[in-house]
Amino acid sequence: MELTGDRQLEGWCREHGLPLAALLYGDDGYQIQRQRDKLIKMAVTAFPDFNLYTADGRRKVDMARAVDSAVSTPFMAESRAVVLDDLDLTQQSAEEMDRLWRLLQEPPESTALIITVRTVPLDLKKKNGWGSKLRQLCDKIGLVCSFPKPSQGDVARLVLSQAAKLGASMDREAAALLAEYCGGDTVRALNETEKLAAYRGRETITQDTVKLLVEPVTEARAFDLTDKILRRDREGAMAVVEDLLFQRESPVSILFILSMGFADLYRAAVAKRAGIPTAQAQKELGYFGGSAFRYQRALENQRRFSLDTLGAVVTLLAEEDIHLKETGVDAVTELETVITRIFMVLDREGKR
């Protein structure tokens, strides 16, 4: 059975009980780990030292040992579990995978085989690939459940809940920024929350605390570039560009995210001037989940610029995107040039 998300998985287990095999994969590492632990708890009701075998799938797995554990009789219990955690198929040999295929084709009735994939994306579409075969075999005898990347809003709510559990105070703006900095990675966001809570103690965790202690993912750094430009911070903007290029981010990708940021501003400005309510504008423009945070930020920043100015910048970025793709010019130089030109457009408005 192919499922999506924790609710469908938990509903399946309530109806059918413990699966012989469960493949949990996707971009929501927190939920994958959470549901993995729930399945282990269902399978291992006593003597975990004897009835639970876990292998780190990020390196080559000794499938012979995993299979031996799977076919063993549970120790003074009805069932046992074998966990291949965060399985990286690229690290496994054909011989080891053949052992896994045989186990999945003839699964023992008293063992739950739980396989998680979090770090390395699982290619389920490649014909005759190991990922496709793994999905088919697990689906045949048990279930396959995907966990899509959560929205930044979901991550922010989880962060606030975690901070409260740790006895820390965090404002909503800080939680939203942390979710953005972590790029929707729930596991990292929760780890960073623990670090922030320990640092601040009883004092409120603010956006400044997040900026001080948390290293943003590349996408967040690119959006930071937009903020530097809006504040007319030339030195800061070029420093962000240097950092992104040092991290091997392509100039085309940086330009794309920069274009997306100014497109957000232009849409928010048009909606605001047309008198469209924020909730309606977000819905009609497709700003759902984590992207709602982008719209809210754009709504705050758009008031500082005229529609003509924002439109001119969006047009400039669109033309530059076409120019980069159609010519063989030096992309780094072009990126730096277009940023300079954006500052010139903004400066013209400042002189009016």
Secondary structure, DSSP 8 states (H G I E B T S, - for coil): -EEEHHHHHHHHHHHH-S-SEEEEEES-HHHHHHHHHHHHHHH--S-HHHHEEEEETTS---HHHHHHHHHS--SSSS-EEEEEET--GGGS-HHHHHHHHHHHHS--TTEEEEEEE-SS----SSTT-HHHHHHHHHHHHSEEEEE----HHHHHHHHHHHHHHTT--B-HHHHHHHHHHTTT-HHHHHHHHHHHHHHHTTS-B-HHHHHHH----HHHHHHHHHHHHHTT-HHHHHHHHHHHHHTT--HHHHHHHHHHHHHHHHHHHHHHHTT--HHHHHHHHT--TTHHHHHHHHHHHHTTS-HHHHHHHHHHHHHHHHHHHHS---HHHHHHHHHHHHHHHHHHHHT-
